[in-house]
């Protein structure tokens, strides 16, 4: 009963999405069918239009079954070393994502520690960190790539990693600041009565208290890193990576490639979030915290 109560709403929403998607595909792709019929001097009925909207080579909006077929072909119909394989392009994007994710975590945690330790950092740096997130990443990405090139930073992974780190450090920073400040004054006073210094207070109280906030932020940060990496692939002229694959599909009028790459990116994001959740459960178990 519980499983049915959980699965049924999900399937209902999924069915509604698919129905709306198919309806939109018929409506948008019918324009091409009517245009071809008009040029041929013929007339078509909706009974003839609907099948033709489901199998166009370059539809305005690909129906779900066409996207699924292209996604399957890209994931399992190619050798993973092929430049047409979505697994290969996902791996390229994954590398940039992990580099940016690691940089974002390191920068966010270190900055949060400095903000907690020094009040001047809280008053001066935190507002600028907040303001930095108001800059559109689409506008900032070309600037980062150009600056990286001028500084002689070779390779395409590093600029992408910087963009990914820019998006991922902020949720880590905010959550860690909140987590490190979560112990109340009574707990801090108790440790002082035991003669604990700042280092011991940090390691035995503040750091463990921040772990739930930290892992919650990682789920947001890893998704933001993936978005940053994909955005970073767009203005570089890259031919590898899911972002480059989306751009190629858009430039050459291949919407199926673009949509399949989009769903591949969504699958990659889901897998990364699952890995973060697994690490969170392992850490909680290690610390003796009930799941």
N, C-alpha and C positions, 0 to 999 in steps of 0.2 A: 504493500500500500504506500509506504514512504517513497519507494523508488518510482512508482507510478505518479505520485504527486509531484515528484521532482522532474521527471522526464517529460510528462505531458505538457506542462507550460512551455518548456523549451522547444518541443516539437511544434507546438501551436504557433509560437512566434516565428520559428524557422519556416513553417509552411506559409505564413502570411508574407514573410519577406520574399520567398520564392515566387509566390503568386503575384506580388507587386512588381517584382523584377521581370517576370515573363510578360506581364501586361505592358510595362514600360518598354520592353524590347520590341514587342509587336507595334506599339504606337510609334516609336522612333524609327524603326527599320522599315516601316510601311511606306515611308516617304520615297525610298529608293525604288520599291516595287511599283508604286503608282507612276513614278517618273519614267521607268522603263516601259511600262504599259502605254503611257501617253506617247512616248517616242515611237512605239511600234503601231500606234493607232488602234490599240485594242483596249478592252475594258476587263477589269478583274473584279471578282467578288471577294468579300472578306474570307470566304472559305478557301479561296486560292491564295489570298495574301498571307494568311497566318503561317502556312507551311514554309513559304518563301522567306519570311522574316526569321525563321529558326535556323537557317542554314546558309546565310550569306558569308562570303569570304572576308569582307571588311565591313561588318555591321557597325552602325553608330553605337549601339549598345549590345554587346554579345549576350545572348541568353545563357542561363546558368550551365546548361549541358555542354555548350561550346567551350566555355571557360574551363569547366571540369576536364574536358577532353584535352585541351591544350596544356593544362596544368599537369595532368597525368603523363602526357607525352614529354613534357619538359623535365619531370622528376624521374620517371622510370623508363622512358622510351629512348633515352640517350645514354651513352657512356658518360660517367661522371666527370671525365676529363675533357669532354667535348665542350666547345665554346657555346653550343646550343643548349647545354644542360643547365637547368635551373639549380641543380645541386651544386654545380661548379660556381655559378654566379652567387648563390647563397653563401658558399664558403668564403668567397672574396669579401662579401659584405659582412660576414660574421667576423672575419679577422679585424676589419676596421672598427666594428662595433665593440669587440672585446678590448682593443687598445684604448678606445675612447672611454669605455666603461671603467677600466682600471684607472686611467688618469682622473676621471671624474670622481671616483670613490676616494682616491688618495687626496686630491685637492679639497674635496668637500669635507672629509674627516679632519684633515690638518687645520683647515680654516675654522671649522667648528670648535676644535680644541683651543685654538688661539682666541676665539671670541669668548669662550667660557673663562679662559684664564686671565685675559686682559680686557678690562672694561673699555679702554680706548679703541680696541679692535671692534667691539660691539657697536660703539657709537659711530665709528668712521667707516668700517668695511661693510657691515651688514646692509646699510642703505644702498651702497653701490652694487652689492650683489643682487639686491632686489631690482634695482634699475636696469641692470644688465640683461635681465630676462624680458624686458619690454622691447628690445631690439629684435626685429624680425630676422630669423635665422636665414631666410632666403636672401636677404640683403647682405647679411654679414658673411655668408659662406664664400662668395667670390673675393671679398676683401682678405679673408684668412688665406685662401689659396694663393692669391697674388703676393701677399706678404711672405708666405712660406717660400715661394719661388725666389723672391728677391733676397731672402736670407740664406739661400742655398740649401734649404732643406729638401733633399732629393726624395723621390718616391711619392706615390699617390696615397699611400696608407696614412702617413703622418698628418697631412692636412685634414683628411677625413676624421682621423682620431681626435684632432683638436676640436673640430666642429662637434663631434659626438660628446667629447668631454665638456664642452661649453653648455650643452643641453642637460647633461646628466649630473653635473656637480651640484646644481641648485637644490633639487629635492633631497639629496644626501646632506647638504649643508643645513637646510632648514630642519630636517628630521633629527639630525644629530644634535643640533643646538637644543631642540626641544627635549630630546632624550637625556642629554647630559644635565639638563636643568630639572629633570623630573623628580629626583630625590628631594623630599621636603626638609625643612630646617631641623626637625627633630632627629632625623636619620644622620644628618651632617654633624649635629652636636654630639650624638652618641659616639660617632667615630672619633671625634676630638677628645672625648673623655677617655678613650682607649689609647690616646697618644698617637693617633694616625696622622701622618702628614698629608700634604696635597697629593703626592704620588700614590700613596696607599688609598686615599679616599677616591681618587680617580679610578684605580684599578679594581677596587673591591666594591665600590658603590656606584659611581657615576657610569662607568663603562657597562657593567651588567644591566643597569637600569635602561640604558639607551638601546639595547639590542632589539627589542620589538620595534622601536621607531626606525632603527637602521635597516632592518630587513624589509619593513614596509616601504621604505624609500627606494630600496634596490629594485623592487618590482616596477616602480615608476621610472627609475633611472635607466634600467636596461632597455626599456621600450623607447625612452627618449634617445638613448645612444644609437639605437637602430635607425630611428628617424633621422638623427643627425648624420649618420653615415650615408644613408640613401640621399639626403639632400646634398651632402658633400660630393657625391658621385656625379651629380647633374652638371655642374659648371666646369668640370675638369676635363671634359672630352674623353672620359674613360669609356672603354669598351667592355669592361668587366664589372660585375656587381649587379645587384638587382635594380639599383637606381639607374645605372647605365642601360640595363635591359628595358626598363620602362621608357626611358628617353628614346631609345632606338625604335621601340614600338610606336611611339607617338610621332617621331619624325618621318618614319617610312609608311605611315598609315596602316599599321598592323595592330589594331586594338586588342586582338586576342593575345598577342605577346605581352602587351602592357597589362592587361587584366590578370593573366596568369602570373606575371612577375609580382603584381600587387598581392595576390593571394599567397604566393610563396613567401613574401615578406611577412604577411600576417601569420603564417604557420611558423616561421622562424621566431617571430616575437613571442608566440604562444609557448614554443619549446623553451626559450630562454627564461620566461617567467616561471615555467614549471621547474626548471633547474634551480632557480633562486628559491622557490618554495621548498624544494627538497633540501637545499642547504640550510634553510631556516629551521626546518624540522630537525635536521641532524644537530644543529647548534643548540636548539632548545633542549633536545634530549641530552646532549653533552653537559649542559649547564644544570640539568635536573629540573627544568621547567616543564610542567605538564602541557601537552599539546592542546 
